[in-house]
Amino acid sequence: MKLRLILKTTTKKDKEISIKFNIAPSKHSGFINFINMALNQNKPVIITFEKISKSGEKQESKIVGTFKFEGKDDPGLKQLEEEIEDKEKKRKKQHQKRVQK
């Protein structure tokens, strides 16, 4: 399964544009947990950016935004969460089999 973060906006001429970021399979569970927590607690989410130079120096961007998640398909979210949990369990089982050999 693939999971992507999609950001959408519109231009001055009302043309929709978007950018998509793939979320690594190892981050699926954490990402879903974060979204569920934000939904359940009805708290705002702050988005910021961090610039990291080649030398490893970090600098926070001057751009920041705040928004709230809202569920448009709660059963669908639950199903996605269950799929990710099942996938994690299968991966761990396979890893245990490999370690035991």
C-alpha positions as MATLAB code, in Angstrom:
seq = 'MKLRLILKTTTKKDKEISIKFNIAPSKHSGFINFINMALNQNKPVIITFEKISKSGEKQESKIVGTFKFEGKDDPGLKQLEEEIEDKEKKRKKQHQKRVQK';
ca = [
       0.000    0.000    0.000;
       1.183    3.532   -0.754;
       0.377    6.544    1.367;
       0.784   10.126    0.166;
       0.356   13.547    1.680;
      -1.342   15.795   -0.881;
      -1.388   19.573   -0.481;
      -3.870   21.493   -2.630;
      -4.530   25.146   -3.284;
      -5.918   27.326   -6.047;
      -4.306   30.068   -8.100;
      -5.655   33.587   -8.535;
      -7.478   32.295  -11.623;
      -9.117   29.466   -9.592;
      -6.958   26.756  -11.138;
      -6.360   23.921   -8.671;
      -2.756   22.889   -8.120;
      -1.351   20.226   -5.839;
       1.892   18.664   -4.695;
       2.240   15.082   -3.456;
       4.696   13.699   -0.916;
       5.127    9.945   -0.520;
       5.120    8.664    3.051;
       7.534    5.800    3.626;
       5.938    2.509    4.730;
       7.928    2.668    7.979;
       6.162    5.973    8.780;
       2.573    4.895    7.906;
       1.626    3.854   11.428;
       3.009    6.997   13.065;
       1.375    9.254   10.483;
      -2.046    7.619   10.934;
      -1.687    7.793   14.731;
      -0.844   11.498   14.499;
      -3.881   12.224   12.327;
      -6.196   10.214   14.594;
      -4.901   12.046   17.656;
      -5.456   15.442   16.009;
      -8.965   14.389   14.928;
      -9.976   12.893   18.272;
      -8.692   15.796   20.359;
      -9.959   18.439   17.916;
      -6.693   20.369   18.274;
      -5.100   22.569   15.601;
      -2.109   21.282   13.628;
       0.795   23.615   12.939;
       2.795   23.161    9.766;
       6.289   24.605    9.468;
       9.319   23.939    7.338;
      12.919   23.356    8.262;
      15.883   24.016    6.008;
      18.870   21.713    6.525;
      22.158   22.732    4.915;
      24.691   20.252    3.553;
      26.731   20.761    6.723;
      23.692   19.705    8.804;
      22.815   23.155   10.111;
      19.060   23.512   10.682;
      17.113   26.709   10.147;
      13.379   27.136   10.670;
      11.512   28.625    7.746;
       9.692   31.925    8.039;
       6.495   30.269    6.766;
       3.999   28.737    9.177;
       0.363   27.641    8.974;
      -2.353   26.321   11.268;
      -5.294   24.108   10.347;
      -7.594   21.438   11.747;
      -8.167   17.977   10.358;
     -11.747   16.954    9.732;
     -12.891   13.449    8.945;
     -14.965   13.006    5.830;
     -15.010    9.206    5.976;
     -14.560    7.904    9.530;
     -15.187    4.237    8.599;
     -12.623    4.610    5.805;
     -10.055    5.986    8.251;
     -10.653    3.059   10.604;
     -10.246    0.616    7.711;
      -6.977    2.265    6.639;
      -5.695    2.106   10.205;
      -6.583   -1.612   10.422;
      -4.866   -2.324    7.080;
      -1.678   -0.662    8.283;
      -1.770   -2.553   11.588;
      -2.274   -5.862    9.744;
       0.611   -5.083    7.419;
       2.860   -4.263   10.399;
       1.911   -7.544   12.118;
       2.694   -9.551    8.954;
       6.017   -7.747    8.552;
       6.967   -8.470   12.168;
       5.967  -12.141   11.813;
       8.140  -12.505    8.703;
      11.027  -10.791   10.475;
      10.699  -13.198   13.436;
      10.733  -16.175   11.054;
      13.936  -14.887    9.424;
      15.605  -14.284   12.803;
      14.708  -17.760   14.072;
      16.285  -19.517   11.073;
];
